[in-house]
Amino acid sequence: MKKYLLISFLMFLGFCNARSQVSDGTYGFLNTTHSARVAALGGTLVPIQDSDIQLTVFNPALINTEMNNAIALSYVDYYSDINFASIQYGRTFEKIGSFVATVQFQNYGRFYYADESGYTDGTVFSPSDYCFTLGWGRQLNPKLSIGANLRFGGLQYEQYSTFAILVDVAANYDLGNDLMLSAAVRNVGDELYNNLDGVKSTLPFRMQLGMSKKLEHLPFLFMIVYDNLQKWDLSYDDPLDLEGNYDPITGEIREKSKVAKFVNNFFSHIVVAGELYIGKNLVIRAGYNYGLRQTMKTPTKKGLVGFSYGVGLRLYKFNINYSRSEMHIHGSPNYISITTNLDRFVKSKNKTVE
């Protein structure tokens, strides 16, 4: 049975390669993280095997039996009056594996109805995105685990709405010596409903490969992710020419050398991050997303765009994580997550009774 599961998984990876899309489009919110820990580590696939239920949205192969009765709440104070929230719960069934259910909701604040002249009577509406995910994971052997997410995502923008069904698949392989390799294929599916003037939206297909290593003589875990395997060239033409590539005298565009293009394209796929463990109850995290920096930086003031950082604290029976992600020079979203396991309270209660 395990062999059939593995073969099916590999065949599915091959099929997914043919479904790559050019851009995130309408469903770009599906690649947005609500987890403070994931945001601090670069906002993408996290190849770290532990009991953190919040890592499973991007890597369902991490779902394991330790997540039974685990629960997590997240809140993101995004820009302006935009807010994100999510809730997760895990449950294990002996014969079929472990499951994690996730509900994510993104609210974009209030918008006022107005006519062509700008007149408004004060009537408002609130656009929002939502996603429900049911994840499954199973350990095939001591080294290999696989997982999949079934996702239902959509949006409601005033009278316009869309709805899609998607699947994520992932695998983790333990290479030994605290070295782990992860691979994930995300957002494979189709749009089921759309009333946006008859235009069918594409899905933000993405393939990712990551590796993590826990150092032997230092309480530090290092991870590196290669994002967007399905597309090599992530560059784009800037019509405003903010980088000053246009020659006003000749009217020509100054082309970068082939080496410069290769280096820029390669590192636009790379996300590096790490966790420093200070004792048993405190973790310091930081990450760097080169591709995000190239996309969001401004020539005059680059700041810390592309960097992310955060802290994790274990307090009583709760894990509390906080982080900030420098997405733009004009502000950084604040992420806060709280996770726990309901079994901790049940065991403590039983122990008190005894």
N, C-alpha and C positions, 0 to 999 in steps of 0.2 A: 504493500500500500504506500509506504514511504517513497519507494522508487517511482511509482506512478505520479505521486504528488510533485516530486522534484522535476520529472520530465515535463509535466504539464506546465509547471512554473517557467521552465526554460523556454518552452515553445511560446508561452504567452509573452515573454520578453522580446522574442523575435518578431512577433506580430505587432507589438507596441512600437517598434522602431519605425514602422511604416505610417504611424499615425501622428507624426510630429507636426506641430503647428508653428506658424511664424511668430505670433505674439500672444500675449495673455488675453487680450480682448475683454469682452464683457465679464468673463468669469475669472478675472485676475485675482479677485479676493480669495479664491480657493488656495492660493499660495501664500496667503497672509497668516502669520502665526499669532496666536493669542497667548502662548506660553512665555512667561518671563525667562525661563531657562533657555528655551530655544532661541528667543530673541537675542539674549546675551551671547549666544554661541554662533551668531551669524544669520539666524532666521531661516535655516534650511534643514536638510537631512542631518540628524545627529546620530552618529554610529557609536553610541554608548549603551552598553547592556547593564541596566539596573532596574529597579522597581518603579521608576518614574513614569506614571501613566500618561503624562503630557507629551512624552516623546513619540507616542504611537501614532499621532495624526500624520506625521511625516514619515514614520518608519514603523508600519504595523508588524514587522517581524520581531520587534522588541516586546510585543505582548506576551506575557508569561504568567505563570501561576502565582507569582508574588503580588500580582495586581488584583487578586481576588478581593472584592469588597473595598478596593481603593476608590477614592473620590477626589476630584480636583475642581477648583473654581478659579477662573481667571478674569481679570478686568484690565482693559487697555484704555488709558486716557490718551487718545490720539490727538490730532490737531484740531484746534477750534472746539466746537461742541460735538465732534465725532467720538463715538465710544464703541468699544468692542467688549463682548463678554462670552464666556463659554463655561460649560459644565461637563464633567466626564465621570463615568462609573465603570468599574471592571468586575467581571464575574468569570469564574472558571468552572467548566463542566468536564468531569473526568474523562469521558469517552471521546469528546469532540474538540476539546481545546479550550483556550481562554478567549474571552471577548471583551471589547471596550466600546461603550457607546458614548458618542460625543455630540453635543449640540452647540453650535456656534452662531452668534448673532452680531451683526454689525449695523449700527445706527448712525446715519450721517447728519443728524440734527434736524432743525426745522427750516423749511423753505416756504416762502410766501407766494401765493398766487398773485400774478400781476398781468395787466394788459399791455398792449404795445407802448403805451405812454408811460408805463411804470406805476400806474395807479393800482393800489391793492386795498382790499377791504379787511385785511387782517387774517384771512383764511390761510391756514398752513397745512402742509403735509410733510411726512418724514420718510425719506427713502431709506431702504435697508436691504442688506444681504443676509442670507442665512444658509446654513449647511448642517445636515444631520449625517453622522458617520457611524457605521457599525463595523468595527474592526475585529479580525480573528487572527490568532497567532498560535503556532505549534512548534515545539522542539522536536525535530526529526531524529537527532542524535546529539551526543554531548557537544558537538561542534557546530552543527547546522540548525538554523531555525528559519522558518518562513512565515509570512503573514500577508493579509490582504484587507483592504478597506473597501466597503461598499458605501458610496456617498451620494446623497441627494442634496443638490445645491440649487439656489435660485435667488432672484432679486425681485423687489417690488419698489418701483420708482413711480409714484403717483399712479396713473392708470396703466403703466407699462410693467410687464412682468415676464420673467423667463423661468424655466425649470429644466434641470439636466440630471442625468444619472451617470455616475462615474465609478471607476474602479482603480484602486492603487494596489500594487503588489511589491513585495520587498523580501529580501533574504539577508541574513547575517551569517558570517562564518568566523569562528574563533580560530585564529592562526596560532594560538599559544603565546606564552610569554606576555600576557596582557595586551595582545595585539588583535584587533577585530576589524573585519572588513564588512561593509554594508553596501547593498545596491537596491535602488528603488526606482520604480516606474510609476508615475503619478498622473492622475486626471485623464484616464482613458475611458471614453464613453461617447454619449451623444445627447444632444439637446432634445427634450421631449415636447417642450412648449415654448412659444415665443410670439408675442404680439408687437414686437418692435418693427412695425412697418414691413413685415414679411422678410426681414433680413435674418438669416440663420447665423447665430454666433458660434465662433470656434471655441474650443476648450484649451486651457493652458497646459498642454501636454509637456511633461518634463521627465528627463532621465537623470539620475544622480548616482554617484559613486563616492563612498566615504571610507575613511580609515581612522581609527583611534588607537593610541598607544599610551599606556600608563607607565611612567618612568619608574625604574627599579629603585633608585636611591633618592628620589625626590617625590613628595606628595603632589604630583602634578600630572594631569592627563592632557595630552595634546591630540587634536583632531584636525584633519584636512578633508575637504569635500571638493570634488569636481562636479560642478553643477551644469545643467543643460548639455548633456552628452549628445543630444539629438541635433544640435546645431553648433557649428564651429564659429562662424562669424557673428558676433553679438554687437558689432559696431553699427552706427547709424549716421546718416547725414544730417548735420545740424544746419537748418536753413538760416539761423541767426549768425552762424559763424562766430560763436563766442570764443573759440580757441584761436582765432586769427589766422586761419589757413588760407584765406582768400587774399591773393596779391592784387591790390588796387591798381597797380601800374600795368601789369600784363593781363589782368582779368582772369588768371588761371588759379586753380586750386593747388596749393602745395601738397603734393602727395607724400605720405610717409614711406620710408624705405620698407622693403619686404620684411626685414628683421624686426623693425619697430612694430609693424602690423602683426607679425606673428607673436611677439612678446605681449602686446596689448590684448590680443584675442585670447591667448592662453591664460593669462592671469585674470581675465574677466570671468573665467569659469571657476576660479579658485576662491574658496572660503577657508580661512584658518582660524582656529579658536582653541581655547584651553581652559581648564579648571584647576585652581590651586586650593588644595584641601588644608585648612588650618584647624587642626584638631578634628573632633568627630562631628561638630555642630556648625561649622562655618566653612563656606566655600566662596572663593572669589573667582569670577568668570570674566572673560574678555574675548572678543572676536573681531575679525577684519574681513570685510567683503569688498574686494577690489572692484568687481563689476558694478556694485551699487555706487561706489565712489565715483567711477568714471561716468555713470549715468546722471548722478545728482549734484556733482560738484559745480561750482561756478569759478571762472578763471581768476576773478579778483579776490575771492575769499573762499578757500577750500575747507578750512576748519577741520573738524574731525569726521566729516562725512564718510560713511562706510565703516566706521568703528562702532562697536557695541560693547557694553560692559554691564555687570550686575553682581549681585551677592545672593547667596543662599544661606538660610539660617534654620536650624532645627530647634524648635522651641516646644517643650512638652511633647505632645504627640503629633505636632504639625510641622510640615516643611514649608517655609515661607520664602518665596523667591521674588526679588525685585530687580528690574533692569531698565536700561535706556538704550535706544538704538538711534544713532546719529544718522537720520535719513536726509536731513537738509540743514543748512546753516541757520535757518530761522526757527529751529525748534526740534525737540526730540520726544517721541512718544514715551510714556511711562507705562511699564508692564508690571503687574503684580499678580502672583499666583499663590494659592494655598492648597496643599495636598495633604491627605492623611489616609489612614486605613481604618475602617470601622471595626475591624477585628481587634485593634489595639485597645479600644474602649471596652469591648466585650470581655476580653481576657482580663483586663484590669478589674472589671466588675466581678467576674467569677472568683478572682483571687481574693478580693475583699470579702466576699461572702464566705469563702472557706476559712 
